[in-house]
Each structure stands twice: as structure tokens, then as C-alpha cells.
Amino acid sequence: MRVFISLFVAIMVLVIPSFSSQCLSQKEITVKKVKNVLEPVLGGAKVVSVRKSPVKDIFEVVIEARGRKIPVYIDCSLNFLITGEIIDLKAKKSITRERARQLAKEQTEEKMAKLEKVLGKEKVEKLKKALGERFTDIKIVDLKKVPKKYLFAYGNPAAKMTVYVVTDPECPFCAKFDTQMQEVLKSRNDVKFEVILFPLPFHKYAQKIVQRIVCEKSIDKKKKILEESFKAVRNRDEKQLEKLGKECEEGKKAIEKHFAFGSEAGIGGTPTLIFPYGIMISGWMTADQINKVLDALK
């Protein structure tokens, strides 16, 4: 069996400040202790578990970032974080990749069990058919944690179903999704779409546009600015995008709250849709796909 070594194999060692370079005993290397050392440098990722690796004095640490669990490694002094693959040369296999596949399988099984508990088997099967290959990308969000203070809605206010739309006014795929959302609303009255404004850091004008939208008192005005922004994106009109923005302190607070929610929910981009029961799907969808998901969740 031939072993292919990718860029992922290149080992990166992060030196973590510590008072000692001596090895700790296995009993001393606890999840709590590793969390205290690692989580401040992991950018929001969480330490899930710690166990011995096949390499002496190196421990496997499973971390969770944006809903995905991956193995990394730490030395016995808790001074060095190692990201990369452990290759078993005799067996000619990547221990790290096998572990990553095992973790992914376990997460899929956990997710399926949770989905069946929340939806029931019949709805899960309908959802599988509605989403096809995208079914495996589903995440489950606690709807109680959705920050509702700054949201505004499209559609029937009394609708039985609510879809939360995590969107960025400068995002081309959000502008594309917006047209599909409007198509859905033309054909059905049982759903409303509530907007969670989520300006991505690399979009030049999105932050100020969101701030302005938040600080507008009129819902109609909020919608008008968002629609004008999407129109400018579709027309590639950068000057118009620049005109639409305006700084606002309350808007900055809203962005902070939405980002905090996004980090906890594992939202990595826009658009992201959160359907009834907390079913979260990233990426834009056609009106037909949205309708199929809604019908599956009825």
C-alpha cells in the first residue's frame, strides 16, 4: 500500500508558554488541564477529549471546531501542539486519518440519533429525500439561542413555520438566495423568513451596511436597504454599496451578538438557513429545494 503525504501532513508545532518542560504523568494530563493550555490559542475550538497516542510522550487531543471533530497532538509537557498526521510506516497507513474518519462516523451516528429523536423516523426519511447529498451537512441548532432582538421578517407574520436566514448584504450567494426566497413567498403563506444579519469580515462594506440596517426604525426601510444592497451586489455596483453604509453603535452590538451565536452554532459562512426544529443547512438553496425541505418538516 502506497502512502500519499499531503500538505496536511506537514507538521506545525506551536510552542505554548509553560513553566516546565518536564513530562507530566498520564494521570496529570487531564481534559481540564489541556483545555486551560490549548483553548486560549485555538480560536474558539473546544477540547473534547485527551488520550495516549501510539507515539511515546505524545497525546491525542480531539478538538471540535464549527461542529467538526478532528485529532491533533500535544507533548507530555503540554508545551507543544502538533497538527499533522502520524503515519504508521510498518502498516503503511495514516493513524490520524483513520481516527478522523472514525470521529466523523461517530458524529454522523450521533446526529442521526438526535434527528430521529427530534423529528421521528418518517420526517428524517422525507428530509433525506428532500436534501439528497446535502443531508450529511445538516447541523442541529438550539432555536432558543437564536438572538432575536435585531431580526426582521419577510412573509406572513402568523406563519406556522419560521426559517432563519443568516445573511450578509455584500455576499453574492446571499443576493442569489434572496431571489429564491421571494419565489417561495409567492407560492406559500405558511412560512416566514427571519433575517439574521451576519457581515463577513472580508467584505469591505457589509459591516457599515448592517449597522445602518439595524439602526433604522422602520422595518420597510430595513428591507429596502438590504434589497438595494443585494441589487448592487448583483450589478457589481461598488459605489452604491459604499453609499448604503453608515456607522451605528447599536449596529455594532447586534453584529457582536450575531457573531457570538454564529460561533457557538458552527456557522462558517453565508447564506446559512435554520429551518424548523433547528435544522441548519449552509449554502444557498433554490426555491424548489426550500419548498421540499419545508414540506418534509411539516
Summary of the structure (lengths in Angstrom):
residues: 298
radius of gyration: 22.7
end to end distance: 49.4
largest distance: 68.0
contacts: 884
relative contact order: 0.12
helix: 46%
strand: 21%
